[in-house]
Amino acid sequence: MENPHPEPEALRPTLPFLNSRLARSLPSSQSIASALSPGASTPTSWAGNQWLRGTPDTSPTSSEAGSPELRPKLRIDDGRISPAIEPQPQAVVQVAGPVKSICFIGAGFVGGPTAAVIAYHNPRIMVNVVDLNQQRVDAWNSRHLPIHEDGLLKVVRVARDGTADATAFLPGLSRPVELKARQPNLVFSTRVIESIGEADAVFICVNTPTKTHGLGAGSMADVSAIESAARTVAKHAKAGTIIVEKSTVPCGTARMIQDILRYHRPETTFQVLSNPEFLAEGTAVDNLMHPDRILIGSAQTLPGLRAAALLKDVYAAWVSPARIVTVNTFSSELAKLVANTMLAQRISSVNAVSAICEEIGLGADVDDVSLALGKDTRLGPKFLQAGVGFGGSCFEKDILNLAYLASELHLDVVADYWLGILRINEYQRQRYACNVVRELNGSLRGKKIAVLGFAFKDGTNDTRNSIAVHIIKDLAGEMSREIAIFDPGCASADILVEIEKIGLTQDQFSRIRICTDWREVVQEASAICVLTQWRQFRGRQIRGPQKSPEKHTNTSGRAMTPIMRDEALTEMKILALEDVARRESSVSEDPLGRLKPLRPCTNNCRHCGVSLGRPHSEDTVDWLEVAAMMQEPRWASAKLSEPSDHFLVKASAIDQEIPAKPANTRKKHYAAICDLVPRPVDVP
């Protein structure tokens, strides 16, 4: 039956994977097929999977079988419908004891920080992080971690290297605080089989990129790395080991893992838990230290609930039990996808409002609208600041995954609803690039374009699917004289790798230059695009009248009394002591003096070579100086790819007309004065 209200061609999306409805297939039985025929859809061994050589961003051609089973088979008993349970060999139910050893499979953006924080707060639990990428393991064992996250190095040093005995003299206390040495309990290695065999719990933290080949290409998640890791765990894990899926996965992945385990070890019952991560890159350590919630999904059986309780005890070392939520497995898997999708939905919603405000011509300001909406306690202020859109490796992938799930379930209206988020996001990027060209008289030929920021958000060096790379692709098509890029957190090589993926011609690629100083980028630029909200791009803060310093009563001793009552100090209590010591000490990183010296780097350390060469500038951008360095006509925009919850960067345009020219040839010259403007935010 034809649709009586067809979608106008002009409104159809331009992204390749959005041009038509998602390809539908019957719910697959990959979980069974992969267990019975390991070579049918994935490599025959875990060691053959590409994630071990660096966690690929695209799926190999061998992973075209599909995602985990979407619907359970049903049977009817006494008139009631219930999931069908296939006959199984008699299994031995193992009752696991307290978790004493944990193995993390995958040392990427999820596995590395999560393992470090768990080891940090559980000094009696041995945590092994395994990855067959030797270069990545070496980085985790050095002072140059492969992931840029604020506070991560200190957490890793405490757990990986241990601490020394320390004596701290703190204000308000009559006696010194004695801190006992701590033994290392975090190990990064390539000892895969041994670490799995020793573990009481195994966390699977491998990559699940969107497929690029075969069934569901461009929409469905590739779970081949999950399958391969699960087979290795099934062969080498001891009886009673708890298997935890930490990666973002399609609904039904836990069942797939359970099928693989049952095939290889029919005599043993393993419990598979879903424990999705809710980390924001750039603030991952803070998210782990102070989580909004810890979600644990398990089978609603006695062994499943026992396994969930054991995992809950691991997190209870520093997380309040009220913040640890236990649900069934499939609810946990779906909650992760929906959480990211709804966050992206808020960004696209306010960006759609920004388009209305800019085109309506009545003076409506999207910042004012966002402020008004944020005061509504039902909505809150977060993710309501307009920008260029969202980037990164999570939001788009999870939206496509959720839309594909809806399409597989014949919920086409639901799938189109979720895909609309991506349409708005792409439209916002294209609208931004068009504004740059329009403000420079409709042509970029002979003009230099400066790009400040390439990472998909501040506080991280992750460049995957960043907003900047899409904007650069659109601007490169205008054949500008040069596109200069500066990002204080990204290596030049990583930036070039991402740009090489967008399909520029040789002529376009030759016009792109990576710089290590913001002055070098903006010199003689006709336009400046601020695409990542690094703090140094925000300019000088506008300060109000200086207040006279208030006299504070020294309450440090009373505040620390509850902390000092226990003989064994937890890491959270030691952090509180560090806050007190930091007030009296100029040493901010280790005010208690408990960290051991960092291991020296090898003579050929490429990271040290980079830092000794041309380090990235850390100077705060002076926007008045920028305005003087730019070439006319000039224009600057401070649209941000990931808005901050606490600050907003505003660009004020200064219009200067040229009286010597006739009225019909006058041009507007734009310079930007950007200042850090505190934004009132109600933080829950």
C-alpha positions, 0 to 999 in steps of 0.5 A: 500500500502506498503512503498517502503522504509521501515525504517531499524530496527536498526533505529527504536526508542526504546521508547515504545511510539515511536515503532509504529505509533501513534494510530489514532482515529477519531476526537472525540466529547468530547467537546459535550459528556462531556457537555451532559454526565459529568460522561461519561469521567470525574468525575461528580464533580470538587471536585472528580478530582485528580488534587485537591489532588496534580496535578497528573502527570498521567491521571486517567483511567476515562479520556479515551474519548479523546482530544477536537474536532479537526475539525469543522463541515462544511456547504455550504452557497452560494457555500462558505464553513464555520464552521457550527453553531448549533442552540443555545438558545437565550443568553443574551450578557453581556458587562463586565466592567474593571476587578476588581477581578481575580480567578486563579484555580490551585496554581501550577507552572503556576497559582501561579507565574502568579497570584503573578505577576499580583497582584504585578503590579495591586494593585487595582485588587483582585487576589484569587488563589484557590486550594483544596490541603490544604498543597499547599495553606499553603505553599503559605501562608508561607515563604516556597513557594512550588515553587523555583523561583528566586525573587518569594518570594519578589513578593508574599510578596508585594502582599500577605502581603502588604507593610508598609509606607517607606521613602527613602533617595536616592543619587541625590535627594534633598528630600526624597521619600515617599512610601505609604503603600500598601494593600494586594491583593493576597489571597491563599485559598481553597474557590473555589466556593466563589472566582469563583463567585466574579471574573470578570475573571477566569484563568484555570491553571490545569495540562494537563498530557499525558494520560496513559490509553485508547485512545491516551495513551502515546501521547494525553493530558488528559484534564479531569481536564480542563473539571471538572474546566470548569463545576464548573466555569459554575455553579458558575461564574457570568454573563459576567465573562471572562474565560481564559485558561492558561494551555498548552492545545490541539487545540480546548480546548476553544471550549470544554470549551465553549460547557460546559458553554453553556450546563450549562448556555444556557441563558448566553454568556461567552467569552473564551480566550486563554492566554498561558504561555511562562515561563521557570522554573528557570526564571519564574519571570523574564519571567513574569516581562519582557515578550517577548510577551503576547499572547491573543487568542479570538473569532473574534467577537465584544464580544470576542474582547472586552474581549481580550481588558479587559485582555490586560488592565490587562497586560498593567499595566507593559507590553508595548502594542507593546508586547501584541499580539491578535490573534484568539483562535485556533492560540493561542493554536497552537502557544504554542505547536509549540513554545515549539516544535521548542525550543526542535528541536534546542536542538536536532539539535545541539546534533545531530551535537555533535554526528557527531563531536565526531565520525568524528575524525577530530577535529571538535568541536561542541562548535565552530560550535554552535558559528559560527551558533549563529553569524547568525542573522537568527538563533541567539545563544540561544538553540544552546549549546550541552548537554545531552538533554532536560528534564522537564514536558513540551517539551516532552509532547507538542511534543507528543501532536503536533505529535498526532494532526498531526496523527489525521489529517492523516499527518503521515509525519508531525507526524514522523518529530516531533517525530524525536526530541524525538528520538534524545533526547533519543539517546543523553541520552543513548550515554552519559550513554554509554560514562560513562561506556566506559571511565571506562573500560566497567564496573561500578562494584565496582565503585562509580558514582557521580551525581551533579544535579538532577533538570531538570534545574538550578534555580528550584526544579522541578524534573519531567522527569529530564535528571538525572533520565534517566541517573541514570536508565541506570547507575543503570543497570551496578550495580555500587557500589554506585550512589551518588546524590547531588542537592542544590535546590531539597529536598531529598524526591522529588529526591527519589520519582522520582527515585522510578518511574523508576522501579529499582530493590530493589538491584539497588535502595539500591545502590543509596544515596542522599547527602547534600554536593558535597564533600560527593558525589565526595569522592572516585568517579570514575566518576562525571556526572554534569547534572544540570548547577547550578552556584556553579558547574561551578567552579571559574571564569577565570578573565582577567587583573584587570582594574582600576576603572572608575570614574562615574558621579553621574547621579542618580538624573537626571535618577530618575527625570522622575520617580518622576514626577508622584504622583503614583509610579508603582511597575516597577518604585519602582524597579528602585528606589530599583536599585538606593538604592541598590548601597548605601545600603548593604540590597539587598532584601529590600533596601527601607525598605517597606516589612513587616516581614514574618509570623512566622512558626508553631512549627512543620514546616517541612521546618524549621526542614530540614533547621535546620538539614543538609542544602545543601552545598552552597560552589562553587565546587573546581574542583582541590579539586575534582580531588584529591578526586576522585578514579582512574580510574576517569572521569568527564563530564560537559554535561549540561541538559539545556545549558546556553545562557551566559556561558559554562562549559568546562571539560578538561581531563588530560591524565596520562599514567602509565609507569610501566605497559606494553603498552597493559595494560596502562589506562588513568586516567581522572580528570576534571578541570572545569572553568567558561568561558564567552561565547560571546553571541549576546543577542537580 
